[in-house]
Amino acid sequence: MNKIAARCIMCGKTYEVAEDHKDYPKLSQAKDAVFVCDRCNYKVRYESEEKQKPKKPM
């Protein structure tokens, strides 16, 4: 199984991306492809959903 070393653009950690990962085709074809790890992806999604919730009255 082939693996590619990819660095997350947000946190800077290096990850081994295997062939079965959803971003593997993009990373293997493009030299300057952007990779965002799952942790940062979920963090941004959570923050954006919390921002869209209505404010509670004081």
CHARMM-style PDB file with segment names, atoms N, HN, CA, C and O in Angstrom:
ATOM      1  N   MET     1       0.848  -1.177   0.000  1.00  0.00      PROA
ATOM      2  CA  MET     1       0.000   0.000   0.000  1.00  0.00      PROA
ATOM      3  C   MET     1       0.894   1.241   0.000  1.00  0.00      PROA
ATOM      4  O   MET     1       1.766   1.386   0.856  1.00  0.00      PROA
ATOM      5  N   ASN     2       0.672   2.115  -0.949  1.00  0.00      PROA
ATOM      6  HN  ASN     2      -0.037   1.997  -1.644  1.00  0.00      PROA
ATOM      7  CA  ASN     2       1.464   3.329  -1.065  1.00  0.00      PROA
ATOM      8  C   ASN     2       0.983   4.383  -0.083  1.00  0.00      PROA
ATOM      9  O   ASN     2      -0.202   4.467   0.238  1.00  0.00      PROA
ATOM     10  N   LYS     3       1.932   5.186   0.387  1.00  0.00      PROA
ATOM     11  HN  LYS     3       2.895   5.118   0.127  1.00  0.00      PROA
ATOM     12  CA  LYS     3       1.622   6.277   1.299  1.00  0.00      PROA
ATOM     13  C   LYS     3       2.350   7.529   0.855  1.00  0.00      PROA
ATOM     14  O   LYS     3       3.435   7.465   0.277  1.00  0.00      PROA
ATOM     15  N   ILE     4       1.738   8.667   1.135  1.00  0.00      PROA
ATOM     16  HN  ILE     4       0.857   8.719   1.604  1.00  0.00      PROA
ATOM     17  CA  ILE     4       2.328   9.961   0.827  1.00  0.00      PROA
ATOM     18  C   ILE     4       2.417  10.742   2.132  1.00  0.00      PROA
ATOM     19  O   ILE     4       1.466  10.760   2.912  1.00  0.00      PROA
ATOM     20  N   ALA     5       3.549  11.381   2.369  1.00  0.00      PROA
ATOM     21  HN  ALA     5       4.322  11.366   1.735  1.00  0.00      PROA
ATOM     22  CA  ALA     5       3.689  12.254   3.534  1.00  0.00      PROA
ATOM     23  C   ALA     5       3.113  13.619   3.165  1.00  0.00      PROA
ATOM     24  O   ALA     5       3.569  14.262   2.219  1.00  0.00      PROA
ATOM     25  N   ALA     6       2.114  14.049   3.919  1.00  0.00      PROA
ATOM     26  HN  ALA     6       1.743  13.526   4.687  1.00  0.00      PROA
ATOM     27  CA  ALA     6       1.456  15.326   3.649  1.00  0.00      PROA
ATOM     28  C   ALA     6       1.424  16.152   4.922  1.00  0.00      PROA
ATOM     29  O   ALA     6       1.224  15.621   6.015  1.00  0.00      PROA
ATOM     30  N   ARG     7       1.622  17.448   4.774  1.00  0.00      PROA
ATOM     31  HN  ARG     7       1.784  17.879   3.887  1.00  0.00      PROA
ATOM     32  CA  ARG     7       1.606  18.351   5.919  1.00  0.00      PROA
ATOM     33  C   ARG     7       0.309  19.150   5.905  1.00  0.00      PROA
ATOM     34  O   ARG     7      -0.087  19.705   4.880  1.00  0.00      PROA
ATOM     35  N   CYS     8      -0.348  19.195   7.075  1.00  0.00      PROA
ATOM     36  HN  CYS     8      -0.026  18.744   7.908  1.00  0.00      PROA
ATOM     37  CA  CYS     8      -1.595  19.944   7.218  1.00  0.00      PROA
ATOM     38  C   CYS     8      -1.289  21.434   7.111  1.00  0.00      PROA
ATOM     39  O   CYS     8      -0.331  21.926   7.707  1.00  0.00      PROA
ATOM     40  N   ILE     9      -2.102  22.137   6.354  1.00  0.00      PROA
ATOM     41  HN  ILE     9      -2.880  21.737   5.869  1.00  0.00      PROA
ATOM     42  CA  ILE     9      -1.867  23.552   6.139  1.00  0.00      PROA
ATOM     43  C   ILE     9      -2.242  24.382   7.370  1.00  0.00      PROA
ATOM     44  O   ILE     9      -1.762  25.506   7.520  1.00  0.00      PROA
ATOM     45  N   MET    10      -3.086  23.851   8.247  1.00  0.00      PROA
ATOM     46  HN  MET    10      -3.476  22.938   8.125  1.00  0.00      PROA
ATOM     47  CA  MET    10      -3.539  24.618   9.412  1.00  0.00      PROA
ATOM     48  C   MET    10      -2.699  24.361  10.661  1.00  0.00      PROA
ATOM     49  O   MET    10      -2.260  25.312  11.306  1.00  0.00      PROA
ATOM     50  N   CYS    11      -2.467  23.101  11.013  1.00  0.00      PROA
ATOM     51  HN  CYS    11      -2.823  22.328  10.489  1.00  0.00      PROA
ATOM     52  CA  CYS    11      -1.745  22.799  12.253  1.00  0.00      PROA
ATOM     53  C   CYS    11      -0.268  22.505  12.022  1.00  0.00      PROA
ATOM     54  O   CYS    11       0.528  22.602  12.956  1.00  0.00      PROA
ATOM     55  N   GLY    12       0.114  22.150  10.806  1.00  0.00      PROA
ATOM     56  HN  GLY    12      -0.533  22.072  10.047  1.00  0.00      PROA
ATOM     57  CA  GLY    12       1.515  21.920  10.488  1.00  0.00      PROA
ATOM     58  C   GLY    12       2.017  20.516  10.766  1.00  0.00      PROA
ATOM     59  O   GLY    12       3.193  20.235  10.535  1.00  0.00      PROA
ATOM     60  N   LYS    13       1.157  19.617  11.259  1.00  0.00      PROA
ATOM     61  HN  LYS    13       0.202  19.845  11.447  1.00  0.00      PROA
ATOM     62  CA  LYS    13       1.587  18.250  11.529  1.00  0.00      PROA
ATOM     63  C   LYS    13       1.726  17.477  10.221  1.00  0.00      PROA
ATOM     64  O   LYS    13       1.010  17.738   9.254  1.00  0.00      PROA
ATOM     65  N   THR    14       2.646  16.532  10.204  1.00  0.00      PROA
ATOM     66  HN  THR    14       3.228  16.319  10.990  1.00  0.00      PROA
ATOM     67  CA  THR    14       2.868  15.696   9.037  1.00  0.00      PROA
ATOM     68  C   THR    14       2.122  14.389   9.217  1.00  0.00      PROA
ATOM     69  O   THR    14       2.212  13.753  10.267  1.00  0.00      PROA
ATOM     70  N   TYR    15       1.389  13.992   8.199  1.00  0.00      PROA
ATOM     71  HN  TYR    15       1.315  14.509   7.346  1.00  0.00      PROA
ATOM     72  CA  TYR    15       0.583  12.768   8.231  1.00  0.00      PROA
ATOM     73  C   TYR    15       0.973  11.867   7.077  1.00  0.00      PROA
ATOM     74  O   TYR    15       1.379  12.334   6.013  1.00  0.00      PROA
ATOM     75  N   GLU    16       0.844  10.573   7.301  1.00  0.00      PROA
ATOM     76  HN  GLU    16       0.514  10.193   8.165  1.00  0.00      PROA
ATOM     77  CA  GLU    16       1.017   9.574   6.258  1.00  0.00      PROA
ATOM     78  C   GLU    16      -0.361   9.303   5.651  1.00  0.00      PROA
ATOM     79  O   GLU    16      -1.235   8.751   6.319  1.00  0.00      PROA
ATOM     80  N   VAL    17      -0.552   9.680   4.412  1.00  0.00      PROA
ATOM     81  HN  VAL    17       0.158  10.128   3.869  1.00  0.00      PROA
ATOM     82  CA  VAL    17      -1.834   9.509   3.734  1.00  0.00      PROA
ATOM     83  C   VAL    17      -1.749   8.248   2.886  1.00  0.00      PROA
ATOM     84  O   VAL    17      -0.938   8.166   1.964  1.00  0.00      PROA
ATOM     85  N   ALA    18      -2.594   7.260   3.204  1.00  0.00      PROA
ATOM     86  HN  ALA    18      -3.253   7.327   3.954  1.00  0.00      PROA
ATOM     87  CA  ALA    18      -2.592   5.983   2.491  1.00  0.00      PROA
ATOM     88  C   ALA    18      -3.478   6.063   1.248  1.00  0.00      PROA
ATOM     89  O   ALA    18      -4.189   7.045   1.034  1.00  0.00      PROA
ATOM     90  N   GLU    19      -3.417   5.013   0.440  1.00  0.00      PROA
ATOM     91  HN  GLU    19      -2.840   4.215   0.614  1.00  0.00      PROA
ATOM     92  CA  GLU    19      -4.181   4.973  -0.816  1.00  0.00      PROA
ATOM     93  C   GLU    19      -5.687   5.030  -0.603  1.00  0.00      PROA
ATOM     94  O   GLU    19      -6.408   5.526  -1.469  1.00  0.00      PROA
ATOM     95  N   ASP    20      -6.178   4.536   0.524  1.00  0.00      PROA
ATOM     96  HN  ASP    20      -5.593   4.132   1.228  1.00  0.00      PROA
ATOM     97  CA  ASP    20      -7.618   4.499   0.746  1.00  0.00      PROA
ATOM     98  C   ASP    20      -8.170   5.816   1.316  1.00  0.00      PROA
ATOM     99  O   ASP    20      -9.375   5.920   1.543  1.00  0.00      PROA
ATOM    100  N   HSD    21      -7.331   6.803   1.545  1.00  0.00      PROA
ATOM    101  HN  HSD    21      -6.352   6.719   1.360  1.00  0.00      PROA
ATOM    102  CA  HSD    21      -7.782   8.108   2.058  1.00  0.00      PROA
ATOM    103  C   HSD    21      -8.444   8.888   0.928  1.00  0.00      PROA
ATOM    104  O   HSD    21      -8.072   8.737  -0.236  1.00  0.00      PROA
ATOM    105  N   LYS    22      -9.423   9.720   1.271  1.00  0.00      PROA
ATOM    106  HN  LYS    22      -9.725   9.842   2.216  1.00  0.00      PROA
ATOM    107  CA  LYS    22     -10.180  10.456   0.257  1.00  0.00      PROA
ATOM    108  C   LYS    22      -9.337  11.487  -0.484  1.00  0.00      PROA
ATOM    109  O   LYS    22      -9.666  11.823  -1.622  1.00  0.00      PROA
ATOM    110  N   ASP    23      -8.266  12.002   0.110  1.00  0.00      PROA
ATOM    111  HN  ASP    23      -7.999  11.729   1.035  1.00  0.00      PROA
ATOM    112  CA  ASP    23      -7.431  13.025  -0.524  1.00  0.00      PROA
ATOM    113  C   ASP    23      -6.224  12.457  -1.264  1.00  0.00      PROA
ATOM    114  O   ASP    23      -5.458  13.218  -1.855  1.00  0.00      PROA
ATOM    115  N   TYR    24      -6.041  11.156  -1.246  1.00  0.00      PROA
ATOM    116  HN  TYR    24      -6.663  10.538  -0.766  1.00  0.00      PROA
ATOM    117  CA  TYR    24      -4.864  10.557  -1.877  1.00  0.00      PROA
ATOM    118  C   TYR    24      -4.765  10.853  -3.375  1.00  0.00      PROA
ATOM    119  O   TYR    24      -3.686  11.228  -3.834  1.00  0.00      PROA
ATOM    120  N   PRO    25      -5.845  10.703  -4.164  1.00  0.00      PROA
ATOM    121  CA  PRO    25      -5.711  10.996  -5.604  1.00  0.00      PROA
ATOM    122  C   PRO    25      -5.304  12.445  -5.870  1.00  0.00      PROA
ATOM    123  O   PRO    25      -4.497  12.714  -6.760  1.00  0.00      PROA
ATOM    124  N   LYS    26      -5.858  13.363  -5.107  1.00  0.00      PROA
ATOM    125  HN  LYS    26      -6.514  13.145  -4.384  1.00  0.00      PROA
ATOM    126  CA  LYS    26      -5.531  14.779  -5.290  1.00  0.00      PROA
ATOM    127  C   LYS    26      -4.066  15.044  -4.943  1.00  0.00      PROA
ATOM    128  O   LYS    26      -3.385  15.783  -5.653  1.00  0.00      PROA
ATOM    129  N   LEU    27      -3.583  14.448  -3.862  1.00  0.00      PROA
ATOM    130  HN  LEU    27      -4.136  13.847  -3.285  1.00  0.00      PROA
ATOM    131  CA  LEU    27      -2.206  14.669  -3.432  1.00  0.00      PROA
ATOM    132  C   LEU    27      -1.194  13.983  -4.347  1.00  0.00      PROA
ATOM    133  O   LEU    27      -0.084  14.485  -4.527  1.00  0.00      PROA
ATOM    134  N   SER    28      -1.563  12.853  -4.920  1.00  0.00      PROA
ATOM    135  HN  SER    28      -2.465  12.445  -4.773  1.00  0.00      PROA
ATOM    136  CA  SER    28      -0.626  12.143  -5.781  1.00  0.00      PROA
ATOM    137  C   SER    28      -0.500  12.789  -7.161  1.00  0.00      PROA
ATOM    138  O   SER    28       0.542  12.664  -7.804  1.00  0.00      PROA
ATOM    139  N   GLN    29      -1.533  13.467  -7.619  1.00  0.00      PROA
ATOM    140  HN  GLN    29      -2.379  13.568  -7.097  1.00  0.00      PROA
ATOM    141  CA  GLN    29      -1.488  14.074  -8.953  1.00  0.00      PROA
ATOM    142  C   GLN    29      -0.884  15.477  -8.947  1.00  0.00      PROA
ATOM    143  O   GLN    29      -0.066  15.802  -9.808  1.00  0.00      PROA
ATOM    144  N   ALA    30      -1.275  16.302  -7.993  1.00  0.00      PROA
ATOM    145  HN  ALA    30      -1.940  16.038  -7.294  1.00  0.00      PROA
ATOM    146  CA  ALA    30      -0.822  17.691  -7.968  1.00  0.00      PROA
ATOM    147  C   ALA    30       0.325  17.860  -6.979  1.00  0.00      PROA
ATOM    148  O   ALA    30       0.268  17.372  -5.850  1.00  0.00      PROA
ATOM    149  N   LYS    31       1.350  18.547  -7.416  1.00  0.00      PROA
ATOM    150  HN  LYS    31       1.396  18.943  -8.333  1.00  0.00      PROA
ATOM    151  CA  LYS    31       2.508  18.768  -6.556  1.00  0.00      PROA
ATOM    152  C   LYS    31       2.210  19.813  -5.474  1.00  0.00      PROA
ATOM    153  O   LYS    31       2.738  19.720  -4.366  1.00  0.00      PROA
ATOM    154  N   ASP    32       1.379  20.793  -5.782  1.00  0.00      PROA
ATOM    155  HN  ASP    32       0.949  20.868  -6.682  1.00  0.00      PROA
ATOM    156  CA  ASP    32       1.079  21.874  -4.849  1.00  0.00      PROA
ATOM    157  C   ASP    32      -0.326  21.761  -4.251  1.00  0.00      PROA
ATOM    158  O   ASP    32      -0.959  22.777  -3.963  1.00  0.00      PROA
ATOM    159  N   ALA    33      -0.813  20.536  -4.064  1.00  0.00      PROA
ATOM    160  HN  ALA    33      -0.298  19.711  -4.297  1.00  0.00      PROA
ATOM    161  CA  ALA    33      -2.151  20.316  -3.508  1.00  0.00      PROA
ATOM    162  C   ALA    33      -2.163  20.658  -2.016  1.00  0.00      PROA
ATOM    163  O   ALA    33      -1.171  20.464  -1.314  1.00  0.00      PROA
ATOM    164  N   VAL    34      -3.292  21.165  -1.549  1.00  0.00      PROA
ATOM    165  HN  VAL    34      -4.099  21.322  -2.119  1.00  0.00      PROA
ATOM    166  CA  VAL    34      -3.463  21.553  -0.147  1.00  0.00      PROA
ATOM    167  C   VAL    34      -4.086  20.398   0.623  1.00  0.00      PROA
ATOM    168  O   VAL    34      -5.039  19.771   0.162  1.00  0.00      PROA
ATOM    169  N   PHE    35      -3.532  20.125   1.810  1.00  0.00      PROA
ATOM    170  HN  PHE    35      -2.758  20.635   2.184  1.00  0.00      PROA
ATOM    171  CA  PHE    35      -4.042  19.054   2.661  1.00  0.00      PROA
ATOM    172  C   PHE    35      -4.470  19.636   3.998  1.00  0.00      PROA
ATOM    173  O   PHE    35      -3.709  20.368   4.631  1.00  0.00      PROA
ATOM    174  N   VAL    36      -5.694  19.312   4.437  1.00  0.00      PROA
ATOM    175  HN  VAL    36      -6.312  18.717   3.923  1.00  0.00      PROA
ATOM    176  CA  VAL    36      -6.199  19.689   5.752  1.00  0.00      PROA
ATOM    177  C   VAL    36      -6.544  18.389   6.471  1.00  0.00      PROA
ATOM    178  O   VAL    36      -7.321  17.580   5.963  1.00  0.00      PROA
ATOM    179  N   CYS    37      -5.967  18.191   7.649  1.00  0.00      PROA
ATOM    180  HN  CYS    37      -5.336  18.848   8.062  1.00  0.00      PROA
ATOM    181  CA  CYS    37      -6.192  16.946   8.384  1.00  0.00      PROA
ATOM    182  C   CYS    37      -7.628  16.889   8.904  1.00  0.00      PROA
ATOM    183  O   CYS    37      -8.336  17.896   8.929  1.00  0.00      PROA
ATOM    184  N   ASP    38      -8.036  15.706   9.313  1.00  0.00      PROA
ATOM    185  HN  ASP    38      -7.461  14.888   9.293  1.00  0.00      PROA
ATOM    186  CA  ASP    38      -9.411  15.503   9.784  1.00  0.00      PROA
ATOM    187  C   ASP    38      -9.706  16.325  11.035  1.00  0.00      PROA
ATOM    188  O   ASP    38     -10.800  16.870  11.179  1.00  0.00      PROA
ATOM    189  N   ARG    39      -8.739  16.415  11.932  1.00  0.00      PROA
ATOM    190  HN  ARG    39      -7.850  15.972  11.815  1.00  0.00      PROA
ATOM    191  CA  ARG    39      -8.946  17.162  13.176  1.00  0.00      PROA
ATOM    192  C   ARG    39      -9.225  18.636  12.885  1.00  0.00      PROA
ATOM    193  O   ARG    39     -10.169  19.205  13.434  1.00  0.00      PROA
ATOM    194  N   CYS    40      -8.426  19.250  12.038  1.00  0.00      PROA
ATOM    195  HN  CYS    40      -7.659  18.788  11.592  1.00  0.00      PROA
ATOM    196  CA  CYS    40      -8.633  20.659  11.688  1.00  0.00      PROA
ATOM    197  C   CYS    40      -9.922  20.845  10.895  1.00  0.00      PROA
ATOM    198  O   CYS    40     -10.613  21.852  11.056  1.00  0.00      PROA
ATOM    199  N   ASN    41     -10.247  19.882  10.041  1.00  0.00      PROA
ATOM    200  HN  ASN    41      -9.686  19.064   9.910  1.00  0.00      PROA
ATOM    201  CA  ASN    41     -11.477  19.944   9.263  1.00  0.00      PROA
ATOM    202  C   ASN    41     -12.696  19.952  10.180  1.00  0.00      PROA
ATOM    203  O   ASN    41     -13.612  20.754   9.993  1.00  0.00      PROA
ATOM    204  N   TYR    42     -12.709  19.055  11.178  1.00  0.00      PROA
ATOM    205  HN  TYR    42     -11.965  18.404  11.329  1.00  0.00      PROA
ATOM    206  CA  TYR    42     -13.826  19.001  12.109  1.00  0.00      PROA
ATOM    207  C   TYR    42     -13.877  20.235  12.998  1.00  0.00      PROA
ATOM    208  O   TYR    42     -14.959  20.702  13.353  1.00  0.00      PROA
ATOM    209  N   LYS    43     -12.721  20.760  13.354  1.00  0.00      PROA
ATOM    210  HN  LYS    43     -11.842  20.380  13.065  1.00  0.00      PROA
ATOM    211  CA  LYS    43     -12.661  21.957  14.193  1.00  0.00      PROA
ATOM    212  C   LYS    43     -13.275  23.161  13.480  1.00  0.00      PROA
ATOM    213  O   LYS    43     -14.057  23.902  14.075  1.00  0.00      PROA
ATOM    214  N   VAL    44     -12.931  23.356  12.231  1.00  0.00      PROA
ATOM    215  HN  VAL    44     -12.296  22.754  11.747  1.00  0.00      PROA
ATOM    216  CA  VAL    44     -13.473  24.470  11.451  1.00  0.00      PROA
ATOM    217  C   VAL    44     -14.971  24.297  11.237  1.00  0.00      PROA
ATOM    218  O   VAL    44     -15.724  25.268  11.315  1.00  0.00      PROA
ATOM    219  N   ARG    45     -15.408  23.074  10.968  1.00  0.00      PROA
ATOM    220  HN  ARG    45     -14.797  22.285  10.904  1.00  0.00      PROA
ATOM    221  CA  ARG    45     -16.829  22.814  10.788  1.00  0.00      PROA
ATOM    222  C   ARG    45     -17.617  23.123  12.062  1.00  0.00      PROA
ATOM    223  O   ARG    45     -18.683  23.734  11.997  1.00  0.00      PROA
ATOM    224  N   TYR    46     -17.094  22.703  13.225  1.00  0.00      PROA
ATOM    225  HN  TYR    46     -16.228  22.207  13.278  1.00  0.00      PROA
ATOM    226  CA  TYR    46     -17.760  22.953  14.499  1.00  0.00      PROA
ATOM    227  C   TYR    46     -17.844  24.451  14.785  1.00  0.00      PROA
ATOM    228  O   TYR    46     -18.896  24.944  15.193  1.00  0.00      PROA
ATOM    229  N   GLU    47     -16.757  25.169  14.577  1.00  0.00      PROA
ATOM    230  HN  GLU    47     -15.903  24.769  14.245  1.00  0.00      PROA
ATOM    231  CA  GLU    47     -16.748  26.609  14.832  1.00  0.00      PROA
ATOM    232  C   GLU    47     -17.720  27.350  13.927  1.00  0.00      PROA
ATOM    233  O   GLU    47     -18.387  28.285  14.371  1.00  0.00      PROA
ATOM    234  N   SER    48     -17.808  26.946  12.671  1.00  0.00      PROA
ATOM    235  HN  SER    48     -17.266  26.186  12.311  1.00  0.00      PROA
ATOM    236  CA  SER    48     -18.733  27.627  11.761  1.00  0.00      PROA
ATOM    237  C   SER    48     -20.187  27.327  12.104  1.00  0.00      PROA
ATOM    238  O   SER    48     -21.046  28.199  11.978  1.00  0.00      PROA
ATOM    239  N   GLU    49     -20.469  26.094  12.540  1.00  0.00      PROA
ATOM    240  HN  GLU    49     -19.771  25.385  12.642  1.00  0.00      PROA
ATOM    241  CA  GLU    49     -21.838  25.762  12.953  1.00  0.00      PROA
ATOM    242  C   GLU    49     -22.222  26.508  14.225  1.00  0.00      PROA
ATOM    243  O   GLU    49     -23.364  26.946  14.359  1.00  0.00      PROA
ATOM    244  N   GLU    50     -21.293  26.657  15.156  1.00  0.00      PROA
ATOM    245  HN  GLU    50     -20.365  26.300  15.047  1.00  0.00      PROA
ATOM    246  CA  GLU    50     -21.577  27.393  16.391  1.00  0.00      PROA
ATOM    247  C   GLU    50     -21.800  28.876  16.105  1.00  0.00      PROA
ATOM    248  O   GLU    50     -22.614  29.523  16.765  1.00  0.00      PROA
ATOM    249  N   LYS    51     -21.097  29.400  15.146  1.00  0.00      PROA
ATOM    250  HN  LYS    51     -20.436  28.875  14.610  1.00  0.00      PROA
ATOM    251  CA  LYS    51     -21.240  30.822  14.792  1.00  0.00      PROA
ATOM    252  C   LYS    51     -22.605  31.093  14.155  1.00  0.00      PROA
ATOM    253  O   LYS    51     -23.143  32.190  14.303  1.00  0.00      PROA
ATOM    254  N   GLN    52     -23.169  30.116  13.452  1.00  0.00      PROA
ATOM    255  HN  GLN    52     -22.732  29.225  13.332  1.00  0.00      PROA
ATOM    256  CA  GLN    52     -24.444  30.301  12.771  1.00  0.00      PROA
ATOM    257  C   GLN    52     -25.648  30.120  13.679  1.00  0.00      PROA
ATOM    258  O   GLN    52     -26.766  30.471  13.302  1.00  0.00      PROA
ATOM    259  N   LYS    53     -25.435  29.578  14.865  1.00  0.00      PROA
ATOM    260  HN  LYS    53     -24.527  29.292  15.171  1.00  0.00      PROA
ATOM    261  CA  LYS    53     -26.559  29.394  15.790  1.00  0.00      PROA
ATOM    262  C   LYS    53     -27.052  30.750  16.285  1.00  0.00      PROA
ATOM    263  O   LYS    53     -26.264  31.684  16.431  1.00  0.00      PROA
ATOM    264  N   PRO    54     -28.351  30.857  16.542  1.00  0.00      PROA
ATOM    265  CA  PRO    54     -28.869  32.144  17.042  1.00  0.00      PROA
ATOM    266  C   PRO    54     -28.338  32.423  18.452  1.00  0.00      PROA
ATOM    267  O   PRO    54     -28.109  31.508  19.242  1.00  0.00      PROA
ATOM    268  N   LYS    55     -28.152  33.700  18.737  1.00  0.00      PROA
ATOM    269  HN  LYS    55     -28.338  34.444  18.095  1.00  0.00      PROA
ATOM    270  CA  LYS    55     -27.661  34.120  20.046  1.00  0.00      PROA
ATOM    271  C   LYS    55     -28.760  33.963  21.086  1.00  0.00      PROA
ATOM    272  O   LYS    55     -29.929  34.231  20.809  1.00  0.00      PROA
ATOM    273  N   LYS    56     -28.385  33.530  22.274  1.00  0.00      PROA
ATOM    274  HN  LYS    56     -27.435  33.312  22.499  1.00  0.00      PROA
ATOM    275  CA  LYS    56     -29.344  33.391  23.363  1.00  0.00      PROA
ATOM    276  C   LYS    56     -29.553  34.765  24.025  1.00  0.00      PROA
ATOM    277  O   LYS    56     -28.591  35.512  24.204  1.00  0.00      PROA
ATOM    278  N   PRO    57     -30.786  35.100  24.384  1.00  0.00      PROA
ATOM    279  CA  PRO    57     -31.015  36.385  25.042  1.00  0.00      PROA
ATOM    280  C   PRO    57     -30.439  36.370  26.458  1.00  0.00      PROA
ATOM    281  O   PRO    57     -30.393  35.331  27.115  1.00  0.00      PROA
ATOM    282  N   MET    58     -30.014  37.515  26.898  1.00  0.00      PROA
ATOM    283  HN  MET    58     -30.052  38.360  26.364  1.00  0.00      PROA
ATOM    284  CA  MET    58     -29.409  37.609  28.230  1.00  0.00      PROA
ATOM    285  C   MET    58     -30.457  37.702  29.284  1.00  0.00      PROA
ATOM    286  OT1 MET    58     -30.136  37.788  30.469  1.00  0.00      PROA
TER     287      MET     58
END
